[in-house]
Amino acid sequence: MAAPLGLTSEQVAAGAVEVAVANICRAIESLTVAQGHDSRNFKLIAAGGAGPLLACEVARVLGIDEVIVPDHPGSFSANGLLASDIRRDWVKTQLMRAEPASLSRLAEGLQELERAARRWLQDSGLTARPFVTMRGVSARYEGQDYELDVDLPGEMARPSTIRDIVSRFHSAHEQRYGYNLPRQNVELVDLRVSVIADVPSPRPAELVGRGEVPEPARRRAIFLTELSARAECPVYKRDQLTAESSVEGPTVIEQYDSTVYVPPGYVARVDRTGALRIVQR
């Protein structure tokens, strides 16, 4: 690809990385900025086999000040699946205006869903586990064809329940879209009941150590896009790093299921849980 473009192989590879970073940033912004959240208020967790290779550049573009790489990023999703609580949702479409006269219909619809949830808990043998029940609605302004999810207060019998729903919807709409319409009627479209049953999660053993940094396993030449040049960089084995170990970029940290790249100007520190925390110096 490089020769027809009049570029070097390194320049083509750097361009591919730039495109990948741009695509990842757009995906993150669709879940943050597009929904009223500032990416700069979050930390970036880098998981998967390739995520930690691009994470620092993604964080730089988005203005995120810290990257966290879990101890086993390649199996992060699988570990989460095994440790996640058990959840199931029940949804019923029941169109009504958000007004005090609708409170009884709202309560009856939610009670029907809660009865179904209790039957499921019993049939699944989960009644002995701690669990929580959450209620919610999908709401919209009259005339809209899209809804926002709104969590409901715990006590449904209060006369102020409808006012609480409308107030929460106005706030959610302003956060998502930057405005609300306080004089516009609000419709309730879907009723929702969710049950989350607790699954005991294993507690990871804390790492020991006092910040010892081992000798690099080897050194290798890496093309640094930040400098548009090759440089000899140390390569560390992650399982040889102990708690509070810190390494400065540019460097590579290798492990069985992933590779972590620490760019120039960044430092990676191992915390007591085994996670790498990468920040700019």
N, C-alpha and C positions, 0 to 999 in steps of 0.2 A: 504493500500500500504506500510505502514512503516514497519510492522513486517517482511514480507518476505525479505525486503531489509536490515534488521538489523539496521534501522534508527529510529529516533523519528519522530513524526508527524510534528514537527516544521522543521526538516531538510528536509523532503520531500517537504513541502510547500516552503521552501527557495529555493530548487532546481527548483521547478516549476517557481518561480519568476525569477530565473537566466536564465532559458530557454526563458521565455517571453521577458526579457530585451535583450537577444542576438538576438532574432528574430526581435524585433523593431529596434535595431541598424543596422542590416543588411538591413532592408527596407529603413532606412534613408540614409545609405551609398550608396545604389543603386541610390539615387536621388542627392547625393552630391559628394562624393569621386569618384564614377564611372563616373561622368560627369564633373570632373575637378574642383569641388568646395571643399574647406576645411571646414568641419563641424564646426571647432573651430571659424570660422568667423560669426557664426549665433547665434541667441537666440533660445531656444526651447519653443514653445508654446504647453502647455499640455491641451488637450481638451478631451471631452467624460467623461463617468462616471468613468472609471478606469485609464485613462491617467495620471491624477495627482498623482496616487498612485505610479507609476513607474518612473515618469519623472526625478526625481533627480538622480536616478541610471543610467538612459539612458544618461543624460547629462554628468555625471561623466565619463562613458565609452567613450563617443565621444569627451570629452574635451571641452564641451560647458560650458560657465561660468555663465549663467543665465537661469532660467526657469521662464516663464510667464504663469500664470494660469488666464484666463479671469474670469470675475465675474460670468458667468453662463456657465461653461465648458460643462455641459451635453447637452445644446442646442446650442452650439457654431456653429455647421454646419448649423442647421436650421436657426439661426439668420443670418448667412452669406448668405444663399440662399435668404432670404427676402431682404437683403440690397445690394446684388451684382448688378452691372450694367448688362444690357442686352447685350449679345454678340452673334454674329453669324458669321460663317466662310464659305467662298466659295473657293473651290479648283478645279483647272483644271490641268490635266496632259498634259504637252507640252514639250517634250524632245528637247533640243537644247544645243549647245556648248556655253559656256560663252565667247563670243567674240563680238567685235563691230558690226559685221554684223547681230547679233541676236537682236539688240536693238529694231528695229521696231516690230518684232514678240513678243518680251517681252511686249512692251507697248500696243500693240493691245490686247494681251491676258488679261492683267490686266484691260484694259478699259472695256472689255466684262464682267469681274467679277464685276467691280464697277457699271456697269449699272444694273446688277442683284441685287446688294446690295441696290442701290437707290430705285429700285422697291419694295424691301422688306420693307425698311423703310417707304415708302409711304403706302403700303398695311397694315402695322402694326400700322399705326397712330403714328409713332415715330419721324416724321420729325420736330416736334416742340421741341423735347428734344435736348439738346446739345449732340453731338456725335463726335467720332473720327474714321477715317478710317486708317487702317494699311495695308501695303503691304509686301509681303515676298515671298521667293522661297524656295524650297527644292533643295539642291545642293549636288553634290558628285564629287569625282575624277573619271575620266574615268576608267572603269573597276571595280569600287566598286558596290556592290548591296545594299547599305544602304545610307541614305541621312541625312543631317543636315539642320535644318531650319535657314534661314538667313533673317533678316529684311532688307527691301529696303530703300534707301534714299527717302525723300519726293518728290523730283523733278526727274521725269523719263526721261526728254528730254535731259539731259546733256550727252555729249559724254563720260564723266568719269563714268557714271553709272555702266557700266560693270566692270570697274576696281575696283570700290567701292565694288561691289558684290563679286568679286574674293578675294579681300583683306579681307573682313569680313568673307568669308568662310574659308580662310587659318587660320585666328585667332580663329574662332570657332572650327575648327578641332584640332588645337594645344591645346586649352583649354580642349576639351573633351578627346582626345586620347594621348596628350603629344607630338605630332609631326605634321608637315604638309609637303606637297610636292609642293613647290613653282614652280617647273618646269613642274608639271603634269597638263594636261588640266582639266578644271572644266566643268561639265555638269549641266544644270538646268533641273530638272525633273518635279516639280509641281510648279504652280503659286498659290498664296494665297492672298485673300483679306479678312480682318476682319473688322467688324463694331462693335463698343462699344457705346451703348446709355446710357447716364447718368441716374441713379436712385438716387434721393435724399436719403441720409442716415441719420437716426436720430442721433443726438448728445447725447451721454450719459450724464446724470447729474453728476456733480463732487461730490465726497463724501466730507463731512465736517469732521472735527476732528483734534485733535492735538496730535495724537499718543497714545490715551488712550488704555490700554490693559485690557479687562474685565477679571473677574475671569473665570477659566476654567469651562465649563459646568459639567464636571466630570473628573475622572482619570480612566485609564484602563491599564491592563497589556498587553504589546505588545512584541512579539518576534522580536528583532532587529537583522536582519541578519548581520549588521555591527559589532555587538558585540557577536553574537552567544549566546544571552542570553535574558531572559525576563526582562522588566523594566516597572515601573509604569510611564505612560506618560499622560500629560494633553490633554484634548480634548476640542477644542474651537468650538463655533458656528460661522460660517463665517459672518452671518448677524449681529453679535454683534461687529465685528471689524470695526473700523473707519479708516479714512485716516491717513496714517503714523503709524498705529499700527504695531508693530513688535513682532514676537514670535520666540523663538529659538527652534530648534529641540533637541531631538526627541519630536515631537508633531503631533497631528492629527487635521485637520480642517475639520469639517463636514458641509455639506449643502444639500439641498433637492436633487440636481441632481448629486452630485459627492462627493468624499472624497479626501482630499489632505494630503499626508504624507510628513512631513518635517524631514529628517533624522538627526542624530547627526552631529554636525559640520556645520549645515546650519541654515540660518535665513530667515524668510519670512516677507516681508513688504508689506503693502497695499498702492497702489498709489492712486492718486486722481480720477482715472477712475474706481476704484474698483478692479483692477487686483492685483493678488499676484505676487510679484517678489521675487524669491527665489535664494539666492546666498550662497556660502560657506563663513563662517566667516574667 
